[in-house]
Amino acid sequence: MPKKLSFVNIRKEIDLLIDSVGFSWVALRSVNLNLPCVECTKVIDGNFDQPNPDCPNCLGIGYAWVDKIIKGFRVQYAPGFDFKSNLGIINTQSQVYILRYDNMPKNIDYILELDLHENTGEPKQPFKIKRNFKIQSAFPQRGDRGRIEFWRCFVEERNFDKAGEGIL
């Protein structure tokens, strides 16, 4: 009788990859749409009820947020093309972040790459943000049992706004 193959536990495989190969420490900036920024709710003439891009509280997001330090993988999804604009040269690379099943990212959240020690791979403290990415689409990847095995997040790098700045 042939040997029956067992079910592959993707969660364990992702944890194995995170513990051994290719992860990086990042911060998941979760935006809370139930808590609008108090400073941004003060209407400013000419602001058209948009969040203040220079707000020191919400950093231009318009809502409260919480940072959580997590591990993740970033891979290039599609090659980018440089094009010249009035702001300067802009690159349109598509990146994908792979996050564990329990992180629950939303399409309004940010992934912030942290400055890491070269030898240990641990985040330097105080935390410093190297690059920030806005999550455009967060897809739960489900296994045979219907449970979420990991999250696949398509992200766009943000260079011109302050939402990825701030102290963690």
Secondary structure, 3 states (H helix, E strand, C coil): CCCCCCCCCHHHHHHHHHHHCCCEEEEEEEEEEEEECCCCCCCCCCCCCCCCCCCCCCCCCCEEEEEEEEEEEEEEEECCCEEEECCEEEECCEEEEEEECCCCCCCCCEEEEECECCCCCCECCCCCEEEEEEEEEEEEEECCCCCEEEEEEEEEECCCCCCCCCCC
